[in-house]
C-alpha cells in the first residue's frame, strides 16, 4: 500500500527521469545528420506520459525543465524545434483534447502551431531551418512551407492520438 508521500516521491522521480530522457533526446538530435524528427518525437512522448500519469502541472514542469536545459546545452537554435514544436505540441494537444471536441481542437492546434512556425521563420530566417528551397522563393515558398506543415501536423496529431490511446489502454489501465 502506497502512501501519499510515496506517490509524490514516485511522481517526482519519474518526471525527473522523463526530463532527463527528453533532454538527452534533444542533445542526440542536435548532433544527428538525419532522423532528428523521429528522435525529437520521443520527447513528445515523455511529456505525454507525464500528463497521462501525473497531470498537466507535471507535464508542464517536464516541458519547462527540458526547455531550460536545452537552452543551456545544445543551445538556442538546436533547441527551438523542441521548445516551439515537439515540446509544446503535446501540451496543447492534450489540453485542447480535454476541453473541446476533436475537430475544433485540431483547428485551434493547427492555427497556433502555424502561427508559431511563421513567427519563428520570420525571426530566425528561413535559411536557419531550410538548406535547400528547391528554387522556390517568395509567396510560393511560404505557401509550400505552410501546406507541408499542415500535413505534418495532421500526421503528428494522428500519431499522438494513437499513442495516447495505446498508453491509456495498455499501460495506465494495468494499475
LUMLO-655440 format. One record per residue (C-alpha): x, y, z negated; residue in three letters. Coordinates in pm, 1 decimal, decimal comma. Layout:
BEGIN
<pt x="X" y="Y" z="Z" code="ALA"/>
...
This chain:
BEGIN
<pt x="0,0" y="0,0" z="0,0" code="UNK"/>
<pt x="145,8" y="332,6" z="100,9" code="UNK"/>
<pt x="110,0" y="648,8" z="-98,8" code="UNK"/>
<pt x="59,7" y="996,3" z="47,9" code="UNK"/>
<pt x="423,1" y="1083,9" z="-22,1" code="UNK"/>
<pt x="538,6" y="767,9" z="158,5" code="UNK"/>
<pt x="321,6" y="859,1" z="458,4" code="UNK"/>
<pt x="460,8" y="1212,9" z="461,0" code="UNK"/>
<pt x="816,6" y="1079,5" z="441,7" code="UNK"/>
<pt x="745,5" y="838,1" z="727,0" code="UNK"/>
<pt x="595,8" y="1120,8" z="931,7" code="UNK"/>
<pt x="897,4" y="1346,9" z="878,5" code="UNK"/>
<pt x="1142,0" y="1066,9" z="959,7" code="UNK"/>
<pt x="958,8" y="953,2" z="1272,7" code="UNK"/>
<pt x="914,9" y="1307,8" z="1402,4" code="UNK"/>
<pt x="1285,0" y="1368,0" z="1337,7" code="UNK"/>
<pt x="1368,0" y="1061,4" z="1546,2" code="UNK"/>
<pt x="1131,1" y="1172,3" z="1822,8" code="UNK"/>
<pt x="1300,7" y="1513,9" z="1818,3" code="UNK"/>
<pt x="1644,0" y="1350,9" z="1844,4" code="UNK"/>
<pt x="1533,9" y="1124,9" z="2131,0" code="UNK"/>
<pt x="1377,7" y="1415,6" z="2321,7" code="UNK"/>
<pt x="1686,7" y="1633,5" z="2270,1" code="UNK"/>
<pt x="1916,6" y="1354,6" z="2388,5" code="UNK"/>
<pt x="1699,5" y="1305,7" z="2697,6" code="UNK"/>
<pt x="1724,1" y="1676,2" z="2784,8" code="UNK"/>
<pt x="2102,8" y="1663,0" z="2742,2" code="UNK"/>
<pt x="2130,6" y="1348,8" z="2955,8" code="UNK"/>
<pt x="1905,5" y="1500,7" z="3223,5" code="UNK"/>
<pt x="2122,5" y="1811,5" z="3239,3" code="UNK"/>
<pt x="2423,1" y="1600,7" z="3346,3" code="UNK"/>
<pt x="2249,9" y="1366,2" z="3590,7" code="UNK"/>
<pt x="2263,5" y="1442,7" z="3961,9" code="UNK"/>
<pt x="1931,6" y="1262,0" z="4025,5" code="UNK"/>
<pt x="1645,9" y="1117,9" z="3824,3" code="UNK"/>
<pt x="1614,8" y="1421,0" z="3598,2" code="UNK"/>
<pt x="1239,5" y="1440,3" z="3610,0" code="UNK"/>
<pt x="1195,8" y="1080,0" z="3501,3" code="UNK"/>
<pt x="1428,8" y="1131,1" z="3205,4" code="UNK"/>
<pt x="1254,8" y="1457,2" z="3113,5" code="UNK"/>
<pt x="917,9" y="1283,0" z="3130,9" code="UNK"/>
<pt x="1032,4" y="1072,1" z="2836,2" code="UNK"/>
<pt x="1048,7" y="1394,4" z="2634,6" code="UNK"/>
<pt x="679,8" y="1447,6" z="2706,5" code="UNK"/>
<pt x="610,7" y="1101,6" z="2575,7" code="UNK"/>
<pt x="789,8" y="1188,0" z="2249,5" code="UNK"/>
<pt x="565,4" y="1490,4" z="2198,6" code="UNK"/>
<pt x="255,1" y="1291,2" z="2293,0" code="UNK"/>
<pt x="337,7" y="1016,0" z="2043,5" code="UNK"/>
<pt x="389,4" y="1275,1" z="1771,7" code="UNK"/>
<pt x="49,3" y="1431,0" z="1847,8" code="UNK"/>
<pt x="-133,8" y="1098,3" z="1856,3" code="UNK"/>
<pt x="23,5" y="967,5" z="1537,3" code="UNK"/>
<pt x="54,2" y="1276,5" z="1316,7" code="UNK"/>
<pt x="-145,6" y="1555,4" z="1480,6" code="UNK"/>
<pt x="-92,0" y="1880,6" z="1663,8" code="UNK"/>
<pt x="122,3" y="2050,9" z="1397,4" code="UNK"/>
<pt x="372,0" y="1764,1" z="1403,9" code="UNK"/>
<pt x="381,1" y="1769,2" z="1785,3" code="UNK"/>
<pt x="427,0" y="2146,1" z="1790,3" code="UNK"/>
<pt x="709,6" y="2111,1" z="1538,4" code="UNK"/>
<pt x="880,6" y="1849,3" z="1756,5" code="UNK"/>
<pt x="841,9" y="2076,2" z="2061,6" code="UNK"/>
<pt x="981,7" y="2381,7" z="1882,9" code="UNK"/>
<pt x="1271,0" y="2185,9" z="1729,9" code="UNK"/>
<pt x="1369,1" y="2037,5" z="2066,0" code="UNK"/>
<pt x="1328,5" y="2376,0" z="2237,1" code="UNK"/>
<pt x="1559,1" y="2538,8" z="1982,4" code="UNK"/>
<pt x="1815,5" y="2258,1" z="2002,1" code="UNK"/>
<pt x="1817,7" y="2260,1" z="2383,4" code="UNK"/>
<pt x="1887,2" y="2632,4" z="2381,3" code="UNK"/>
<pt x="2196,5" y="2558,3" z="2174,1" code="UNK"/>
<pt x="2302,1" y="2272,5" z="2398,6" code="UNK"/>
<pt x="2278,4" y="2221,9" z="2702,0" code="UNK"/>
<pt x="2185,1" y="2591,2" z="2737,0" code="UNK"/>
<pt x="1907,7" y="2808,8" z="2874,3" code="UNK"/>
<pt x="1894,8" y="2708,5" z="3241,3" code="UNK"/>
<pt x="1926,1" y="2337,5" z="3167,3" code="UNK"/>
<pt x="1654,7" y="2351,9" z="2902,3" code="UNK"/>
<pt x="1399,8" y="2557,0" z="3097,7" code="UNK"/>
<pt x="1235,1" y="2252,4" z="3253,5" code="UNK"/>
<pt x="1167,6" y="2114,9" z="2904,8" code="UNK"/>
<pt x="1060,6" y="2443,2" z="2747,8" code="UNK"/>
<pt x="831,4" y="2550,5" z="3031,8" code="UNK"/>
<pt x="705,0" y="2221,1" z="3168,2" code="UNK"/>
<pt x="789,3" y="1885,8" z="3008,7" code="UNK"/>
<pt x="752,2" y="2004,7" z="2650,5" code="UNK"/>
<pt x="462,7" y="2242,7" z="2691,3" code="UNK"/>
<pt x="256,2" y="2027,2" z="2926,5" code="UNK"/>
<pt x="169,1" y="1751,1" z="2676,2" code="UNK"/>
<pt x="76,7" y="2008,4" z="2409,9" code="UNK"/>
<pt x="-159,8" y="2190,4" z="2645,4" code="UNK"/>
<pt x="-288,4" y="1864,7" z="2792,6" code="UNK"/>
<pt x="-379,2" y="1714,4" z="2455,9" code="UNK"/>
<pt x="-513,0" y="2040,5" z="2312,3" code="UNK"/>
<pt x="-741,2" y="2107,6" z="2608,7" code="UNK"/>
<pt x="-849,5" y="1744,1" z="2619,7" code="UNK"/>
<pt x="-961,2" y="1774,9" z="2259,1" code="UNK"/>
<pt x="-1155,2" y="2099,3" z="2311,9" code="UNK"/>
<pt x="-1326,1" y="2080,9" z="2651,7" code="UNK"/>
<pt x="-1427,6" y="1830,7" z="2917,0" code="UNK"/>
<pt x="-1179,0" y="1686,6" z="3163,0" code="UNK"/>
<pt x="-1234,8" y="1892,4" z="3480,0" code="UNK"/>
<pt x="-1233,3" y="2241,0" z="3317,1" code="UNK"/>
<pt x="-934,3" y="2132,1" z="3107,2" code="UNK"/>
<pt x="-749,1" y="2025,5" z="3420,7" code="UNK"/>
<pt x="-826,6" y="2355,6" z="3594,6" code="UNK"/>
<pt x="-707,7" y="2559,5" z="3295,5" code="UNK"/>
<pt x="-396,8" y="2344,5" z="3264,0" code="UNK"/>
<pt x="-314,2" y="2391,2" z="3633,6" code="UNK"/>
<pt x="-369,1" y="2763,7" z="3609,2" code="UNK"/>
<pt x="-144,3" y="2806,6" z="3303,7" code="UNK"/>
<pt x="133,1" y="2584,9" z="3439,5" code="UNK"/>
<pt x="124,1" y="2754,4" z="3782,5" code="UNK"/>
<pt x="149,6" y="3098,7" z="3623,2" code="UNK"/>
<pt x="447,8" y="2978,2" z="3418,0" code="UNK"/>
<pt x="612,3" y="2838,7" z="3732,1" code="UNK"/>
<pt x="564,5" y="3158,9" z="3930,7" code="UNK"/>
<pt x="687,8" y="3378,5" z="3644,9" code="UNK"/>
<pt x="992,8" y="3153,9" z="3597,0" code="UNK"/>
<pt x="1075,5" y="3167,1" z="3966,2" code="UNK"/>
<pt x="1036,4" y="3544,8" z="3972,0" code="UNK"/>
<pt x="1255,9" y="3593,9" z="3664,3" code="UNK"/>
<pt x="1534,1" y="3348,7" z="3743,9" code="UNK"/>
<pt x="1507,8" y="3342,4" z="4121,4" code="UNK"/>
<pt x="1414,8" y="3054,6" z="4345,7" code="UNK"/>
<pt x="1782,8" y="2970,6" z="4402,7" code="UNK"/>
<pt x="1821,0" y="2873,5" z="4034,5" code="UNK"/>
<pt x="1573,3" y="2589,3" z="4091,0" code="UNK"/>
<pt x="1591,7" y="2505,3" z="4463,0" code="UNK"/>
<pt x="1911,9" y="2446,1" z="4652,8" code="UNK"/>
<pt x="1759,3" y="2390,2" z="4996,7" code="UNK"/>
<pt x="1441,0" y="2565,0" z="5107,2" code="UNK"/>
<pt x="1426,7" y="2377,9" z="5441,9" code="UNK"/>
<pt x="1421,6" y="2704,3" z="5635,8" code="UNK"/>
<pt x="1110,5" y="2836,4" z="5462,7" code="UNK"/>
<pt x="1100,5" y="3188,8" z="5329,3" code="UNK"/>
<pt x="856,4" y="3448,4" z="5206,8" code="UNK"/>
<pt x="490,3" y="3362,4" z="5165,6" code="UNK"/>
<pt x="523,2" y="3020,4" z="5330,0" code="UNK"/>
<pt x="790,2" y="2916,1" z="5077,1" code="UNK"/>
<pt x="575,6" y="3030,9" z="4784,6" code="UNK"/>
<pt x="270,5" y="2853,4" z="4927,7" code="UNK"/>
<pt x="460,8" y="2525,8" z="4969,0" code="UNK"/>
<pt x="604,3" y="2552,1" z="4616,7" code="UNK"/>
<pt x="262,3" y="2612,9" z="4461,0" code="UNK"/>
<pt x="91,5" y="2336,6" z="4662,9" code="UNK"/>
<pt x="360,4" y="2079,1" z="4586,0" code="UNK"/>
<pt x="348,1" y="2183,3" z="4221,7" code="UNK"/>
<pt x="-29,3" y="2124,5" z="4215,9" code="UNK"/>
<pt x="23,1" y="1770,7" z="4345,9" code="UNK"/>
<pt x="292,2" y="1709,4" z="4084,4" code="UNK"/>
<pt x="60,3" y="1838,6" z="3812,3" code="UNK"/>
<pt x="-222,9" y="1611,5" z="3926,1" code="UNK"/>
<pt x="3,9" y="1307,8" z="3923,6" code="UNK"/>
<pt x="158,4" y="1404,6" z="3591,5" code="UNK"/>
<pt x="-181,3" y="1465,9" z="3428,0" code="UNK"/>
<pt x="-297,6" y="1125,7" z="3551,5" code="UNK"/>
<pt x="11,6" y="955,8" z="3408,5" code="UNK"/>
<pt x="-22,8" y="1142,4" z="3077,8" code="UNK"/>
<pt x="-387,3" y="1036,7" z="3054,1" code="UNK"/>
<pt x="-298,0" y="672,1" z="3123,3" code="UNK"/>
<pt x="-5,5" y="668,4" z="2879,6" code="UNK"/>
<pt x="-215,3" y="835,1" z="2610,6" code="UNK"/>
<pt x="-489,4" y="578,5" z="2655,3" code="UNK"/>
<pt x="-234,9" y="296,3" z="2655,7" code="UNK"/>
<pt x="-86,3" y="423,3" z="2328,6" code="UNK"/>
<pt x="-428,8" y="456,9" z="2168,1" code="UNK"/>
<pt x="-549,2" y="114,5" z="2283,8" code="UNK"/>
<pt x="-240,2" y="-96,5" z="2234,7" code="UNK"/>
<pt x="-32,1" y="65,4" z="1962,2" code="UNK"/>
<pt x="-237,4" y="302,2" z="1749,7" code="UNK"/>
<pt x="-525,6" y="57,0" z="1703,4" code="UNK"/>
<pt x="-289,4" y="-212,4" z="1572,6" code="UNK"/>
<pt x="-265,5" y="-40,0" z="1232,4" code="UNK"/>
